[in-house]
Amino acid sequence: MKDIILDDSTQINVEKYFGSMYTNNINEQWKLIAPGRSPLLVKLNGEENYRKYNSITFKPNWGTFIEGDLFEE
């Protein structure tokens, strides 16, 4: 797996990622959005397994995880 690791050790699997990303300069956040019905795979710091998310929000420059919208199957 190919992961991006955030400052707080959150791992985002980007091996098959073809979604979108945008920044919000007002409140200084970045957001990754999963492509279609393919979820983002994210392992939060201290967790053993990846969870599926529709989108996640984190601090700029690959900073700390803020929140995520869990994927429902």
C-alpha positions as a Markdown table, in Angstrom:
| # | Residue | x | y | z |
|---|---|---|---|---|
| 1 | Met | 0.0 | 0.0 | 0.0 |
| 2 | Lys | 1.1 | 3.5 | -0.7 |
| 3 | Asp | 0.3 | 5.9 | 2.2 |
| 4 | Ile | 0.5 | 9.6 | 2.9 |
| 5 | Ile | 1.2 | 10.1 | 6.6 |
| 6 | Leu | -0.2 | 13.2 | 8.3 |
| 7 | Asp | 1.7 | 15.0 | 11.1 |
| 8 | Asp | -0.3 | 13.0 | 13.7 |
| 9 | Ser | 0.6 | 9.7 | 12.1 |
| 10 | Thr | -2.8 | 9.2 | 10.4 |
| 11 | Gln | -2.3 | 7.1 | 7.3 |
| 12 | Ile | -4.2 | 7.8 | 4.0 |
| 13 | Asn | -3.9 | 5.1 | 1.4 |
| 14 | Val | -3.5 | 6.7 | -2.0 |
| 15 | Glu | -2.7 | 3.6 | -4.1 |
| 16 | Lys | -6.0 | 3.8 | -6.1 |
| 17 | Tyr | -6.9 | 7.4 | -5.3 |
| 18 | Phe | -8.5 | 9.4 | -8.2 |
| 19 | Gly | -10.8 | 11.7 | -6.2 |
| 20 | Ser | -10.5 | 15.4 | -5.7 |
| 21 | Met | -8.8 | 17.7 | -3.2 |
| 22 | Tyr | -9.4 | 21.3 | -2.2 |
| 23 | Thr | -8.2 | 23.8 | 0.3 |
| 24 | Asn | -10.2 | 26.2 | 2.3 |
| 25 | Asn | -8.1 | 29.3 | 3.0 |
| 26 | Ile | -10.7 | 30.8 | 5.3 |
| 27 | Asn | -10.4 | 28.2 | 8.1 |
| 28 | Glu | -7.1 | 26.7 | 6.8 |
| 29 | Gln | -8.2 | 23.2 | 6.1 |
| 30 | Trp | -7.6 | 20.7 | 3.3 |
| 31 | Lys | -10.2 | 18.1 | 2.2 |
| 32 | Leu | -9.8 | 14.9 | 0.3 |
| 33 | Ile | -13.0 | 13.5 | -1.4 |
| 34 | Ala | -13.3 | 9.9 | -2.5 |
| 35 | Pro | -14.0 | 9.2 | -6.1 |
| 36 | Gly | -17.5 | 8.0 | -6.8 |
| 37 | Arg | -18.4 | 4.9 | -4.7 |
| 38 | Ser | -14.7 | 4.0 | -3.9 |
| 39 | Pro | -13.9 | 5.1 | -0.4 |
| 40 | Leu | -10.7 | 6.6 | 1.0 |
| 41 | Leu | -8.9 | 4.1 | 3.3 |
| 42 | Val | -7.7 | 5.9 | 6.4 |
| 43 | Lys | -6.0 | 4.5 | 9.5 |
| 44 | Leu | -6.1 | 7.0 | 12.4 |
| 45 | Asn | -3.2 | 7.2 | 14.9 |
| 46 | Gly | -3.3 | 4.3 | 17.3 |
| 47 | Glu | -5.8 | 2.2 | 15.2 |
| 48 | Glu | -4.9 | -1.3 | 13.9 |
| 49 | Asn | -7.1 | -1.2 | 10.7 |
| 50 | Tyr | -8.1 | 1.1 | 7.9 |
| 51 | Arg | -11.6 | 2.6 | 7.9 |
| 52 | Lys | -13.5 | 3.7 | 4.9 |
| 53 | Tyr | -14.3 | 7.4 | 4.4 |
| 54 | Asn | -16.2 | 9.4 | 1.8 |
| 55 | Ser | -14.0 | 12.4 | 2.7 |
| 56 | Ile | -11.6 | 13.6 | 5.3 |
| 57 | Thr | -10.5 | 17.0 | 6.5 |
| 58 | Phe | -7.1 | 17.9 | 7.9 |
| 59 | Lys | -4.9 | 20.8 | 8.6 |
| 60 | Pro | -2.8 | 22.3 | 5.8 |
| 61 | Asn | 0.5 | 20.9 | 4.5 |
| 62 | Trp | -0.5 | 17.3 | 5.5 |
| 63 | Gly | -1.1 | 18.4 | 9.1 |
| 64 | Thr | -3.3 | 16.7 | 11.7 |
| 65 | Phe | -6.6 | 14.9 | 11.0 |
| 66 | Ile | -9.7 | 17.0 | 11.8 |
| 67 | Glu | -12.7 | 14.9 | 10.9 |
| 68 | Gly | -14.0 | 12.5 | 8.4 |
| 69 | Asp | -17.3 | 11.4 | 6.8 |
| 70 | Leu | -17.5 | 7.6 | 7.2 |
| 71 | Phe | -18.4 | 5.5 | 4.1 |
| 72 | Glu | -21.6 | 3.5 | 4.4 |
| 73 | Glu | -21.8 | 0.3 | 2.4 |
